[in-house]
Amino acid sequence: MGFNCGIVGLPNVGKSTLFNALTATAAAQAANFPFCTIEPNIGRVAVPDKRQEQLAKIVGSQNIIPT
C-alpha cells in the first residue's frame, strides 16, 4: 500500500526546501530565485510502523521495507 502526495505552491516559497527536508536528501535543487526547480522530483519517505515487524515475524520475511 502506498501513498502519493504532491507539493504545490507559488514560485520561490520553499517547496524544494520542504521536499528536501521531508526526504532527508538534497535531491531537489533549492536556490533563491523563481523557477529554479521546474522538473518534478520524486522521493520516498519511510513511515515506521511496529506492526510491520510483527507481520514479518509471522510470515517469515527476510526484508522489511516501509511503504
Jmol script that loads the backbone (N, CA, C; Angstrom):
load data "model"
ATOM      1  N   MET A   1       0.847  -1.168   0.000  1.00  0.00           N
ATOM      2  CA  MET A   1       0.000   0.000   0.000  1.00  0.00           C
ATOM      3  C   MET A   1       0.888   1.224   0.000  1.00  0.00           C
ATOM      4  N   GLY A   2       0.652   2.151  -0.870  1.00  0.00           N
ATOM      5  CA  GLY A   2       1.451   3.366  -0.965  1.00  0.00           C
ATOM      6  C   GLY A   2       0.579   4.596  -0.883  1.00  0.00           C
ATOM      7  N   PHE A   3       1.225   5.711  -0.754  1.00  0.00           N
ATOM      8  CA  PHE A   3       0.539   6.993  -0.657  1.00  0.00           C
ATOM      9  C   PHE A   3       1.290   7.976  -1.532  1.00  0.00           C
ATOM     10  N   ASN A   4       0.609   8.616  -2.444  1.00  0.00           N
ATOM     11  CA  ASN A   4       1.222   9.626  -3.300  1.00  0.00           C
ATOM     12  C   ASN A   4       0.807  11.002  -2.831  1.00  0.00           C
ATOM     13  N   CYS A   5       1.741  11.932  -2.868  1.00  0.00           N
ATOM     14  CA  CYS A   5       1.483  13.275  -2.375  1.00  0.00           C
ATOM     15  C   CYS A   5       2.195  14.271  -3.274  1.00  0.00           C
ATOM     16  N   GLY A   6       1.634  15.435  -3.437  1.00  0.00           N
ATOM     17  CA  GLY A   6       2.272  16.495  -4.212  1.00  0.00           C
ATOM     18  C   GLY A   6       2.417  17.753  -3.381  1.00  0.00           C
ATOM     19  N   ILE A   7       3.430  18.540  -3.694  1.00  0.00           N
ATOM     20  CA  ILE A   7       3.645  19.825  -3.034  1.00  0.00           C
ATOM     21  C   ILE A   7       3.419  20.899  -4.093  1.00  0.00           C
ATOM     22  N   VAL A   8       2.439  21.752  -3.862  1.00  0.00           N
ATOM     23  CA  VAL A   8       2.051  22.769  -4.832  1.00  0.00           C
ATOM     24  C   VAL A   8       2.115  24.134  -4.160  1.00  0.00           C
ATOM     25  N   GLY A   9       2.580  25.140  -4.886  1.00  0.00           N
ATOM     26  CA  GLY A   9       2.614  26.485  -4.324  1.00  0.00           C
ATOM     27  C   GLY A   9       3.174  27.491  -5.309  1.00  0.00           C
ATOM     28  N   LEU A  10       3.183  28.718  -4.891  1.00  0.00           N
ATOM     29  CA  LEU A  10       3.711  29.802  -5.703  1.00  0.00           C
ATOM     30  C   LEU A  10       5.224  29.665  -5.865  1.00  0.00           C
ATOM     31  N   PRO A  11       5.797  30.344  -6.869  1.00  0.00           N
ATOM     32  CA  PRO A  11       7.248  30.278  -7.052  1.00  0.00           C
ATOM     33  C   PRO A  11       8.005  30.880  -5.866  1.00  0.00           C
ATOM     34  N   ASN A  12       9.144  30.294  -5.547  1.00  0.00           N
ATOM     35  CA  ASN A  12      10.083  30.833  -4.564  1.00  0.00           C
ATOM     36  C   ASN A  12       9.503  30.929  -3.152  1.00  0.00           C
ATOM     37  N   VAL A  13       8.743  29.905  -2.744  1.00  0.00           N
ATOM     38  CA  VAL A  13       8.180  29.909  -1.389  1.00  0.00           C
ATOM     39  C   VAL A  13       8.722  28.787  -0.516  1.00  0.00           C
ATOM     40  N   GLY A  14       9.593  27.913  -1.066  1.00  0.00           N
ATOM     41  CA  GLY A  14      10.227  26.887  -0.252  1.00  0.00           C
ATOM     42  C   GLY A  14       9.744  25.473  -0.481  1.00  0.00           C
ATOM     43  N   LYS A  15       9.111  25.197  -1.612  1.00  0.00           N
ATOM     44  CA  LYS A  15       8.632  23.842  -1.887  1.00  0.00           C
ATOM     45  C   LYS A  15       9.790  22.849  -1.978  1.00  0.00           C
ATOM     46  N   SER A  16      10.857  23.221  -2.667  1.00  0.00           N
ATOM     47  CA  SER A  16      12.016  22.326  -2.799  1.00  0.00           C
ATOM     48  C   SER A  16      12.707  22.127  -1.457  1.00  0.00           C
ATOM     49  N   THR A  17      12.786  23.174  -0.659  1.00  0.00           N
ATOM     50  CA  THR A  17      13.382  23.054   0.673  1.00  0.00           C
ATOM     51  C   THR A  17      12.556  22.118   1.538  1.00  0.00           C
ATOM     52  N   LEU A  18      11.233  22.223   1.464  1.00  0.00           N
ATOM     53  CA  LEU A  18      10.349  21.325   2.203  1.00  0.00           C
ATOM     54  C   LEU A  18      10.522  19.890   1.718  1.00  0.00           C
ATOM     55  N   PHE A  19      10.583  19.702   0.402  1.00  0.00           N
ATOM     56  CA  PHE A  19      10.795  18.368  -0.164  1.00  0.00           C
ATOM     57  C   PHE A  19      12.100  17.768   0.344  1.00  0.00           C
ATOM     58  N   ASN A  20      13.169  18.550   0.309  1.00  0.00           N
ATOM     59  CA  ASN A  20      14.470  18.066   0.784  1.00  0.00           C
ATOM     60  C   ASN A  20      14.431  17.725   2.269  1.00  0.00           C
ATOM     61  N   ALA A  21      13.707  18.505   3.058  1.00  0.00           N
ATOM     62  CA  ALA A  21      13.608  18.223   4.492  1.00  0.00           C
ATOM     63  C   ALA A  21      12.803  16.949   4.747  1.00  0.00           C
ATOM     64  N   LEU A  22      11.713  16.756   4.023  1.00  0.00           N
ATOM     65  CA  LEU A  22      10.876  15.572   4.218  1.00  0.00           C
ATOM     66  C   LEU A  22      11.582  14.292   3.792  1.00  0.00           C
ATOM     67  N   THR A  23      12.334  14.366   2.711  1.00  0.00           N
ATOM     68  CA  THR A  23      13.008  13.169   2.208  1.00  0.00           C
ATOM     69  C   THR A  23      14.413  13.000   2.773  1.00  0.00           C
ATOM     70  N   ALA A  24      14.873  13.954   3.561  1.00  0.00           N
ATOM     71  CA  ALA A  24      16.219  13.936   4.167  1.00  0.00           C
ATOM     72  C   ALA A  24      17.299  13.783   3.098  1.00  0.00           C
ATOM     73  N   THR A  25      17.114  14.478   1.973  1.00  0.00           N
ATOM     74  CA  THR A  25      18.085  14.463   0.880  1.00  0.00           C
ATOM     75  C   THR A  25      18.271  15.886   0.367  1.00  0.00           C
ATOM     76  N   ALA A  26      19.110  16.029  -0.619  1.00  0.00           N
ATOM     77  CA  ALA A  26      19.251  17.298  -1.334  1.00  0.00           C
ATOM     78  C   ALA A  26      18.904  17.056  -2.803  1.00  0.00           C
ATOM     79  N   ALA A  27      17.888  16.235  -3.035  1.00  0.00           N
ATOM     80  CA  ALA A  27      17.519  15.823  -4.391  1.00  0.00           C
ATOM     81  C   ALA A  27      16.974  16.986  -5.217  1.00  0.00           C
ATOM     82  N   ALA A  28      16.216  17.872  -4.580  1.00  0.00           N
ATOM     83  CA  ALA A  28      15.632  18.998  -5.301  1.00  0.00           C
ATOM     84  C   ALA A  28      16.551  20.206  -5.181  1.00  0.00           C
ATOM     85  N   GLN A  29      16.881  20.799  -6.321  1.00  0.00           N
ATOM     86  CA  GLN A  29      17.728  21.990  -6.297  1.00  0.00           C
ATOM     87  C   GLN A  29      16.955  23.129  -5.650  1.00  0.00           C
ATOM     88  N   ALA A  30      17.546  23.782  -4.672  1.00  0.00           N
ATOM     89  CA  ALA A  30      16.905  24.895  -3.976  1.00  0.00           C
ATOM     90  C   ALA A  30      17.807  26.116  -4.098  1.00  0.00           C
ATOM     91  N   ALA A  31      17.281  27.194  -4.670  1.00  0.00           N
ATOM     92  CA  ALA A  31      18.039  28.432  -4.821  1.00  0.00           C
ATOM     93  C   ALA A  31      17.092  29.608  -4.609  1.00  0.00           C
ATOM     94  N   ASN A  32      17.662  30.775  -4.452  1.00  0.00           N
ATOM     95  CA  ASN A  32      16.871  31.949  -4.104  1.00  0.00           C
ATOM     96  C   ASN A  32      16.457  32.743  -5.346  1.00  0.00           C
ATOM     97  N   PHE A  33      15.874  32.061  -6.329  1.00  0.00           N
ATOM     98  CA  PHE A  33      15.298  32.759  -7.468  1.00  0.00           C
ATOM     99  C   PHE A  33      14.141  31.932  -8.012  1.00  0.00           C
ATOM    100  N   PRO A  34      13.129  32.598  -8.568  1.00  0.00           N
ATOM    101  CA  PRO A  34      11.943  31.887  -9.057  1.00  0.00           C
ATOM    102  C   PRO A  34      12.275  30.918 -10.192  1.00  0.00           C
ATOM    103  N   PHE A  35      11.501  29.859 -10.267  1.00  0.00           N
ATOM    104  CA  PHE A  35      11.579  28.841 -11.318  1.00  0.00           C
ATOM    105  C   PHE A  35      12.931  28.121 -11.352  1.00  0.00           C
ATOM    106  N   CYS A  36      13.580  28.022 -10.205  1.00  0.00           N
ATOM    107  CA  CYS A  36      14.842  27.276 -10.105  1.00  0.00           C
ATOM    108  C   CYS A  36      14.580  25.792 -10.343  1.00  0.00           C
ATOM    109  N   THR A  37      13.503  25.279  -9.780  1.00  0.00           N
ATOM    110  CA  THR A  37      13.148  23.868  -9.923  1.00  0.00           C
ATOM    111  C   THR A  37      11.905  23.780 -10.797  1.00  0.00           C
ATOM    112  N   ILE A  38      12.075  23.345 -12.040  1.00  0.00           N
ATOM    113  CA  ILE A  38      10.909  23.208 -12.910  1.00  0.00           C
ATOM    114  C   ILE A  38      10.625  21.750 -13.249  1.00  0.00           C
ATOM    115  N   GLU A  39      11.607  20.878 -13.022  1.00  0.00           N
ATOM    116  CA  GLU A  39      11.411  19.448 -13.257  1.00  0.00           C
ATOM    117  C   GLU A  39      10.833  18.794 -12.004  1.00  0.00           C
ATOM    118  N   PRO A  40       9.935  17.827 -12.161  1.00  0.00           N
ATOM    119  CA  PRO A  40       9.376  17.134 -10.992  1.00  0.00           C
ATOM    120  C   PRO A  40      10.451  16.349 -10.242  1.00  0.00           C
ATOM    121  N   ASN A  41      10.311  16.285  -8.942  1.00  0.00           N
ATOM    122  CA  ASN A  41      11.205  15.495  -8.093  1.00  0.00           C
ATOM    123  C   ASN A  41      10.390  14.391  -7.443  1.00  0.00           C
ATOM    124  N   ILE A  42      10.983  13.222  -7.327  1.00  0.00           N
ATOM    125  CA  ILE A  42      10.303  12.084  -6.718  1.00  0.00           C
ATOM    126  C   ILE A  42      11.154  11.590  -5.564  1.00  0.00           C
ATOM    127  N   GLY A  43      10.520  11.379  -4.419  1.00  0.00           N
ATOM    128  CA  GLY A  43      11.240  10.888  -3.252  1.00  0.00           C
ATOM    129  C   GLY A  43      10.412   9.867  -2.502  1.00  0.00           C
ATOM    130  N   ARG A  44      11.057   9.160  -1.612  1.00  0.00           N
ATOM    131  CA  ARG A  44      10.381   8.149  -0.802  1.00  0.00           C
ATOM    132  C   ARG A  44      10.687   8.442   0.659  1.00  0.00           C
ATOM    133  N   VAL A  45       9.640   8.454   1.467  1.00  0.00           N
ATOM    134  CA  VAL A  45       9.786   8.717   2.895  1.00  0.00           C
ATOM    135  C   VAL A  45       9.277   7.502   3.650  1.00  0.00           C
ATOM    136  N   ALA A  46      10.109   6.945   4.484  1.00  0.00           N
ATOM    137  CA  ALA A  46       9.703   5.782   5.285  1.00  0.00           C
ATOM    138  C   ALA A  46       8.893   6.247   6.487  1.00  0.00           C
ATOM    139  N   VAL A  47       7.771   5.592   6.708  1.00  0.00           N
ATOM    140  CA  VAL A  47       6.936   5.854   7.879  1.00  0.00           C
ATOM    141  C   VAL A  47       6.963   4.581   8.713  1.00  0.00           C
ATOM    142  N   PRO A  48       7.783   4.561   9.771  1.00  0.00           N
ATOM    143  CA  PRO A  48       7.935   3.339  10.562  1.00  0.00           C
ATOM    144  C   PRO A  48       6.611   2.894  11.189  1.00  0.00           C
ATOM    145  N   ASP A  49       6.395   1.593  11.192  1.00  0.00           N
ATOM    146  CA  ASP A  49       5.187   1.015  11.779  1.00  0.00           C
ATOM    147  C   ASP A  49       5.587  -0.294  12.457  1.00  0.00           C
ATOM    148  N   LYS A  50       5.437  -0.363  13.761  1.00  0.00           N
ATOM    149  CA  LYS A  50       5.846  -1.552  14.515  1.00  0.00           C
ATOM    150  C   LYS A  50       5.059  -2.793  14.095  1.00  0.00           C
ATOM    151  N   ARG A  51       3.881  -2.599  13.530  1.00  0.00           N
ATOM    152  CA  ARG A  51       3.091  -3.746  13.080  1.00  0.00           C
ATOM    153  C   ARG A  51       3.782  -4.485  11.942  1.00  0.00           C
ATOM    154  N   GLN A  52       4.598  -3.770  11.162  1.00  0.00           N
ATOM    155  CA  GLN A  52       5.327  -4.434  10.075  1.00  0.00           C
ATOM    156  C   GLN A  52       6.292  -5.473  10.623  1.00  0.00           C
ATOM    157  N   GLU A  53       6.966  -5.151  11.714  1.00  0.00           N
ATOM    158  CA  GLU A  53       7.906  -6.097  12.322  1.00  0.00           C
ATOM    159  C   GLU A  53       7.173  -7.347  12.803  1.00  0.00           C
ATOM    160  N   GLN A  54       6.013  -7.160  13.417  1.00  0.00           N
ATOM    161  CA  GLN A  54       5.227  -8.296  13.898  1.00  0.00           C
ATOM    162  C   GLN A  54       4.759  -9.156  12.728  1.00  0.00           C
ATOM    163  N   LEU A  55       4.304  -8.514  11.668  1.00  0.00           N
ATOM    164  CA  LEU A  55       3.841  -9.235  10.486  1.00  0.00           C
ATOM    165  C   LEU A  55       4.998  -9.992   9.821  1.00  0.00           C
ATOM    166  N   ALA A  56       6.171  -9.380   9.770  1.00  0.00           N
ATOM    167  CA  ALA A  56       7.337 -10.035   9.173  1.00  0.00           C
ATOM    168  C   ALA A  56       7.736 -11.276   9.964  1.00  0.00           C
ATOM    169  N   LYS A  57       7.597 -11.237  11.278  1.00  0.00           N
ATOM    170  CA  LYS A  57       7.911 -12.410  12.105  1.00  0.00           C
ATOM    171  C   LYS A  57       6.942 -13.551  11.820  1.00  0.00           C
ATOM    172  N   ILE A  58       5.666 -13.215  11.650  1.00  0.00           N
ATOM    173  CA  ILE A  58       4.645 -14.231  11.389  1.00  0.00           C
ATOM    174  C   ILE A  58       4.869 -14.877  10.022  1.00  0.00           C
ATOM    175  N   VAL A  59       5.110 -14.046   9.013  1.00  0.00           N
ATOM    176  CA  VAL A  59       5.242 -14.522   7.643  1.00  0.00           C
ATOM    177  C   VAL A  59       6.630 -15.098   7.376  1.00  0.00           C
ATOM    178  N   GLY A  60       7.628 -14.623   8.089  1.00  0.00           N
ATOM    179  CA  GLY A  60       8.996 -15.086   7.886  1.00  0.00           C
ATOM    180  C   GLY A  60       9.747 -14.297   6.828  1.00  0.00           C
ATOM    181  N   SER A  61       9.424 -13.020   6.677  1.00  0.00           N
ATOM    182  CA  SER A  61      10.092 -12.175   5.684  1.00  0.00           C
ATOM    183  C   SER A  61      11.543 -11.925   6.070  1.00  0.00           C
ATOM    184  N   GLN A  62      12.397 -11.847   5.062  1.00  0.00           N
ATOM    185  CA  GLN A  62      13.803 -11.538   5.302  1.00  0.00           C
ATOM    186  C   GLN A  62      14.046 -10.034   5.320  1.00  0.00           C
ATOM    187  N   ASN A  63      13.287  -9.285   4.536  1.00  0.00           N
ATOM    188  CA  ASN A  63      13.448  -7.832   4.442  1.00  0.00           C
ATOM    189  C   ASN A  63      12.164  -7.135   4.848  1.00  0.00           C
ATOM    190  N   ILE A  64      12.319  -5.983   5.493  1.00  0.00           N
ATOM    191  CA  ILE A  64      11.180  -5.130   5.825  1.00  0.00           C
ATOM    192  C   ILE A  64      11.413  -3.792   5.141  1.00  0.00           C
ATOM    193  N   ILE A  65      10.512  -3.424   4.241  1.00  0.00           N
ATOM    194  CA  ILE A  65      10.631  -2.160   3.522  1.00  0.00           C
ATOM    195  C   ILE A  65       9.378  -1.340   3.802  1.00  0.00           C
ATOM    196  N   PRO A  66       9.482  -0.259   4.601  1.00  0.00           N
ATOM    197  CA  PRO A  66       8.306   0.578   4.874  1.00  0.00           C
ATOM    198  C   PRO A  66       7.804   1.239   3.596  1.00  0.00           C
ATOM    199  N   THR A  67       6.490   1.263   3.425  1.00  0.00           N
ATOM    200  CA  THR A  67       5.908   1.925   2.255  1.00  0.00           C
ATOM    201  C   THR A  67       4.855   2.899   2.677  1.00  0.00           C
TER     202      THR A  67
END
end "model"
wireframe off; spacefill off
backbone 0.3
color backbone group
